[in-house]
Amino acid sequence: MPRVNYRTSDVKLMARMMRAEAEGEGKQGMLYVGNVIVNRIVANCLDFKGLR
């Protein structure tokens, strides 16, 4: 069960953000960036307001 609703375009955008932020850190670093993105959406962070 996903933590947030998503579309294919959302997955592609998140993959681009993860790679841009942590490509040099390897898969583990990119996974951490992805976790931060999802946590901010779940927490309704001000930077991601209105995405729920």
C-alpha positions as CSV (number, residue, x, y, z in Angstrom):
1,M,0.0,0.0,0.0
2,P,1.6,3.3,-1.0
3,R,2.0,6.1,1.6
4,V,0.9,8.7,-1.0
5,N,-1.2,8.7,-4.1
6,Y,0.9,9.0,-7.3
7,R,0.8,9.0,-11.1
8,T,3.4,7.7,-13.5
9,S,4.5,11.3,-14.1
10,D,5.0,11.7,-10.3
11,V,7.3,8.7,-10.2
12,K,9.3,10.1,-13.1
13,L,9.7,13.5,-11.5
14,M,10.7,11.9,-8.2
15,A,13.3,9.8,-9.9
16,R,14.7,12.9,-11.5
17,M,14.8,14.7,-8.2
18,M,16.4,11.7,-6.4
19,R,19.1,11.4,-9.1
20,A,19.8,15.2,-9.2
21,E,20.2,15.4,-5.4
22,A,22.1,12.2,-4.6
23,E,23.5,10.6,-7.7
24,G,27.1,10.7,-6.3
25,E,25.8,9.0,-3.1
26,G,24.7,5.8,-4.8
27,K,21.4,4.0,-4.5
28,Q,21.3,4.3,-0.7
29,G,21.7,8.1,-0.9
30,M,19.0,8.4,-3.6
31,L,16.7,6.2,-1.4
32,Y,17.2,8.6,1.5
33,V,16.2,11.6,-0.7
34,G,13.1,9.7,-1.9
35,N,12.2,9.1,1.7
36,V,12.5,12.7,2.6
37,I,10.3,13.7,-0.3
38,V,7.5,11.3,0.7
39,N,7.8,12.3,4.4
40,R,7.4,15.9,3.5
41,I,4.2,15.2,1.5
42,V,2.8,13.0,4.3
43,A,3.6,15.7,6.9
44,N,2.0,18.4,4.7
45,C,5.3,20.4,4.7
46,L,4.9,24.0,3.6
47,D,7.1,23.4,0.6
48,F,4.6,20.8,-0.7
49,K,1.3,22.5,0.4
50,G,-1.8,21.4,-1.5
51,L,-0.3,18.1,-2.8
52,R,-2.5,15.9,-0.6
